[in-house]
Amino acid sequence: MTARRISAILCLLAFLGATVPVRAYTLRYRDASGIVARRWLTRPIIIAFSTSLNSPPSNIKEGSDVIGALRRALHHWAVAADVQFFETTSSVQTISSQHAGDRINLITVSSDNAAAFGSYENPGRTRVFYDSGGAITEADIALNPNVSFSSDGTPGTYDLESTFTHEVGHLLGLEHSAILGATMQPRQAMNGLFGLPAFTQRSLSEDDIAGARSLYGSRAGSGSIFGRLVASSIGGQSQRVFGGHVFAEDALTGRVIAGNVTLPSGDYRIDALEPGNYRVIGQSLDGPVEADEIASANGSYSGLLDTSPPFRSRVASRSSSQSIAVTADAATSLGFFVSSNPAPAIKPRLLGMNGELSTVALPLKPGKTFTIYVAGEGVDEIPAAGISSTSPFIQVNSDTVTNEEFDAPYPVISFQITVARETMPGEYSIVLQSGDGEFVYLVGALTIDADY
Ligand SMILES: [Zn+2]
């Protein structure tokens, strides 16, 4: 059932020409026990710029600033966490093969890497090597020679800086995120989606920054939230939830700050949070980002196909959405107890604007009103008043909720949202709530970039 559902989505996306999935291949965030994080112990991390970056192949638009895009990508991570890069050059063109690392951390755009991608249309891939203790010893990044790139937003191409920034996240040891506006979201939009340049993933979201800081440290004075997601069935037995999405938003502004996916033990942990008040929400991973897209092979999330057991998030129980104060230099415990049955009835799978549906965040601007779409099972059953934002800066105009005709396998609705002029950059969510109190977040579905 899972496979059929996913292929249906991918077929739809291929038809729309909108996005392709970007998959992590050989990295692991933690080992099977979830205790040892895969990360670099060496500092600085020496990055070898392949000479292919100086004379890129023809799939990269002529005149693109390839080296500048890579330097900016590295810089985004270096200012976010305690990570340092040292730049060298190398005449090597191809990434190391799977069991033959050369201890050179090569970043290459050479067309000689075509074999590493086969027929895949992912814009990039990162191959990571570890020692027996779990430390990363090498990571190589290649861009796919079979797809097109640019640095100026040319429609039908991928943005170089966005792709590099995502792949450098893998180089550092990060897995994929289920927060739609995150740079580490599993898919990258092509320029031209929604009729816009796809620059959102150039800049790191709070979630990406929190991930990098959890691996490499952050400024003193941050706090953590940790706990376990447990589902109880009608029979009274409790079961730890594997693959549940637990995420925190700023209680005042509704900005999404960071998320985590529960381990087989049901445990989650969100580090590097600024002191303050947060709303923490737990829900099944069954939306635009699905459970089986989170992990690479062999990590602690291997075998994760669906949130297990599935559960509905409900307003009435007050257990799937909780408020908590985070204090500096302290870890605060927050457990979740949900009912394991039934599985969610509302499953928003796609979102869109400007006539297109996709699974990436919608790039919005302050001071403007937008018509956006949400597609998925049950979305047409949501009462107009049940569609909202948790940000006081983002208003859903419930008078505008309309059923739309799309060539999509799910119902599609549209509605207008207005983004206040004073909205700060970041990711914000749309919440759908049914008449009987079930709710689903489209986590970080709205992204406001600092550049605007
Ligand atoms: Zn990836």
Boltz pocket constraint, residues with backbone or C-beta under 6 A from the ligand:
constraints:
  - pocket:
      binder: B
      contacts: [[A, 22], [A, 23], [A, 24], [A, 166], [A, 170], [A, 176], [A, 184], [A, 185], [A, 186]]
      max_distance: 6.0
